[in-house]
């Protein structure tokens, strides 16, 4: 265990690092797109550009856990507004469509599940 701790705490020389995200963070943040301002429940919230989302937010969105997604990407105050609005699915979809347009992501198609043998027989 002590050996593992030593490996974590021992910082390598800068020459041993291929990508230093700590040093690059300021530059990378400057390249992130602008947030999407959304009026919901009579208040305006800001949805950060997808490039600025933590990877766990993508996982939550993929699981359609939009409350979890909102907790990951929105400020604490905006998250409260989002939850209080209790948005409908079509409203959530509109947010994601707008965010994707800003990010330059095409609409794409959801993968279809393969037809079961039962559904094939009924055709």
N, C-alpha and C positions, 0 to 999 in steps of 0.2 A: 504494500500500500504506500509506504514512504517513497518507493521508487516512482510510482505513478504520480504522486504529488510533486516530486522533484522534476519530473518531465514537464508537468503543466506549468510550474512556476519558473523554470529556467527558460529565459527568452533567448532565442537563437540570435546570432549576429544578423544585421540587416542584409548581409550578402547571402544568407541562407534562405531568404524569403522571396518567393516568386510574386506574390501579390499582397500588399499591405493595405487591407481595407481600412485600418485606422487612419493611415495617412491619406488615403484616397477619398475618405468619406465626404469631406467638404466639397471636393470636385464633383463627386458622384451626385451629391444632393443638389448641386447647381444645375445638373442636367435633367433633374426630375421635372416633369410637367406640372402645370398649375392644378390646384384642387378644383373640384366641381362644386359649385355652390348650388344647394338644393333647398327650395322652400318646402317645408313640411310642417303641418300643424300650425301654420301661421308664423313659423320661425325659420331662419336660414341656418342650415348646417353646411359644413365643408367636408366633402369626401376627398381625401388625399388621392393623388394620382396613383394608379396601381404600382408604379415603380417604387413607390415609397411605402407600400404595405409590407408588413412582416410576412414571411412565408406561411405562418400559421393562419393568417387571414385567408389566404388562397385555399387552404385546406378546409376551413370553415365554410367558405362560399361553395366549394365543390360538394360539400355535404348538405348544402342548403340550410346551414345553421346561420341564418342571417343575423340573429342576435349575437352570436359568437363572433361573426365577421365584424359587426358594428363595434363590438367591444374592443376588437383588435385595431381597427383603423380610425375610429372617430375619437375626438377629444371627449373627456368625461361629460362635459355639458352637452355636446352634440349627441352623445350616446343616449343620454337621458331623454332628449327630445325625440330621437329616433324610436326608442322603445315606447314612449308615451303616445306616439302617433299610431302605433299598431298598424303599420302599413299593410295593404293588400298585396297579393303576389304580383299583380300587374304594375303596381307602383315600384316594387322592388326591381322587377324586370326593367322598368324605365330607367331607374338609377344605373343598373349595370350596363344597359345599352348605351347610355350617355357616357359613362366612365370608359367603356370599351372604345367608343368613337374617339374620345380624347386621347386614348392610348394608341390609337391606330390599329386596333384589333378588329378584324372583320366579324360579322355576326356569327359565322360558322353554323354548323348543325350539330345538334346533340346526337350522340351515338345511339342507334336504335338497338334494343335488345333483340337477340335472335328469336325468330318465331319458334314457338314450341311445336312439338309434333301434333298436339291437339289443334292448334290454330291452323296448321297446314291442312289437316284433314277437313276442316270446316269450309275451306275455300272452294 
